[in-house]
């Protein structure tokens, strides 16, 4: 929702640093079920509802579901 946020396309497999001179490519998961507590979120995703909806409408072939572990 912020001016600097981008639409999620996948879940990063490794931590990355962004900014000048940093890597611009990184491996991601484009499908899977993820526990929101196991992910690091941008500050815009500050509620469980926002996290659950984060990947809805993501472009194909992204197929990621976010839900709490039972």
C-alpha positions, 0 to 999 in steps of 0.5 A: 500500500505504500508508495514504494511497495511492489506486488508480491510475485513469490517468496524469496528463498534467501535473504537479500539486500537491496539498494545501489550495487546490490543484486537484482536477481534472487531465487524465489518460490512461486508456488506453495503453502506458507505459514505467515509466522515463518515469513518476513513481511514488508511493513505494509502487511501489518494484519493477518488479513493483509498477509493472507491476501498478499498473493491473491491476483499475483500473475501466473504462474504464482500460486502461493497460499498463506495460512496459519498452521493448524 
